[in-house]
Amino acid sequence: MWVEFVTVFRWRPKPGISIRYLPGMRLLVTRRCASAAIAKGAAKNSTKPGADDGEKLDNPQSGAAGA
C-alpha cells in the first residue's frame, strides 16, 4: 500500500526489528504497516510517486538516463 508519512513513525514488524519512517516519505509498505501508521495518524493514503503529479521518475538502468 502506498502511504505518505506525516509524522515520525516507528514500525516494529517483529521483535528486534524497528524501521523508522520520517515525515514526507512516500513509500510502498505492507498493509499491516500502513494500517498501523494510518490508525496512529502518522500516515495518509497516497499514490505511487509520479502517478498523480506528472513527475517523471528516472530509471538509471533503462539506458535512457543522461541521454
Buried (B, 14 or more C-beta within 10 A) or exposed (E): BBBBBBEEBEBEEEEEEEEEBEEEBBBEBEEEBBBBBBEEEBBEEBEEBEEEEEEEEEEEEEEEEEE
